[in-house]
């Protein structure tokens, strides 16, 4: 069976994800939040300033390797710091469950105000949780926001069909899929059925109801790679993009699907097929009121045995952008490091599109895009990694001018280029200073898997290194034992 393996060290102990075909081995991917086409920010403590959640999914807790932790970094006038934060595991008071080896608490996260109290809450997937006698049955927790932020107080959302699949909570996306003003939650597992919980969650874990979506999967036990929420057709209801697999060839090439929101919630099945990418974001790049679908296909054009990827790939990686219209997904364009004047050069193994995120950096009303090239070699340093910022405009993504690129060798960026740092392990654009402009947060594989979170603020016009800082694992209360992978996953 032909396979292309995109080496995600986000969960080094869980191996890699097969992104273009073949069996999927779970790896950390982000889920997109209750985003409109303008891309909302998380605010767990209700102070009006954006917050960021960084997972350390392989963190050791009470001697148990891979138990996992999440770190809520609360925004302030000076951005995110190690001082204003909450570090939570399954051993934190109020959190359902117990920290156990290999659970990977924080493997995937999604935020929204699920109980309607004015504070954003956090859905946390723990897909390798043992449930009773079911190894890797999976678990899902909602942590409630409050004036004090995330405190650990939370509730368990039980798997409605535990005997039919494993890895409950391995993919998450939050949005208002029926347009009733309440945040809904889509939950995936190792099966084709995506469960959609209607808004109105209570402290006992019940919601306003539950529906399902059937997504194409390659075979039993391998569910969607990722779920992304956003309003593509501008009707005020959140739509869903499922990063999954085609089922026609038997190879299982990565293929993505569009599921529109309706007055009764998400459609029961996808209505359109999209170009590939295993990490997706939705935001209005050209300011026309419709969410644009951006998917990172960070692999080369051929598999290791020379089999050409059928569509949507390029050597060095590619980002596929499908512009939204009133009828849903419209025209698609591709961007590589050889497109226009995009920084860098497309080279095999670069992984341009490893991660992406959207946010308005300069406040002009157009969503801007950050693209991670986590395996970029810099000045002979293998897999040092870099991130590229491309700005939105009325004509779409600007690939000719105004772009920026950052590596740890960039003047003012903390750290240095080192082998296997994978700067850009995950990326996040969010306003964490309260000025209305999106700042950049970058995760890396720093120090052989300890991980790190780097903060690069917006100065109102562009991303700058002035005021930048790096947050280490120890500074946020995470143990360095067992390569915790801080910054492998940001809540979106």
WOKA-V112232 format. One line per field, one symbol per residue. psi: psi as a letter, one per 20 degrees, with the letter a starting at -180 (. if undefined). A space follows every 10 residues. Layout:
# WOKA-V112232
psi = ???
This chain:
# WOKA-V112232
psi = ppqpoonojh mhijbrpohi raqppprpqq qqampaiior qqnhjkjipq qpppqmijqp pkjopjgqqq ooopqrhjbq rihnrpppai ipphpqappq pjhlpjhqqq qrnhjkjipq rppppmijpp ocjnpkhqqp qppprrhjbo iipaqpoqpi mhiirakpji qqpqrnhikj jqprppprbk rhpppopqrk qriijrajrp rqppqprgrp inaqgqppqq nhjkjipprp poocqqjhii hlqpqqqpoq qrhjaqqiqq iqprrrpjpq qpqnhjkjjp ppopponkrr iqrhjjppph qjrqpiqqpp oopqrhjbpc qqqqpaijpc kpqapoqpjh lojgqrrqqo hjkjipprpp ppmhkppoli opkgqrqppp qrrhjbpojh rirqqpriip pipqaqpqpk hlojgqqpoq ojijjjpprp ppqrkqlkig rqpppoqqji hrpqipjqqp orghhjkpqi pkmhlpjhpq p.
